[in-house]
Amino acid sequence: MARTVHCVKLGTDAEGLDRAPYPGPLGQRLFDNVSKAAWAEWLQHQTRLINEYRLVLSDAEARRFLAKEMEKYFFGGGELAQTSYVPPPA
């Protein structure tokens, strides 16, 4: 049976992650509070950030930037970095 969490991003009860997606306390917080659907949305947003800001993931500063953005994306605490992505019309 799938694990259910009350997703902080979606605001609903949804299927939880299978394991912590990130190391340390932030990873545990994500595991406890984020659904698979919200995590998939984050991965798309993260890809846009990597491309837009031309981040090199072997650079520690780039990884710190993504970790801060991930925390803001799920838990608030500041304005997200902007991208030029515009969703297609519905």
ABEGO torsion letter per residue (X at the ends): XBBBBBBAAAGBBBBBBABBABBEAAAAAAAAABBAAAAAAAAAAAAAAAAAAGBBAABAAAAAAAAAAAAAAAAEGEBBBBBABBBBBX
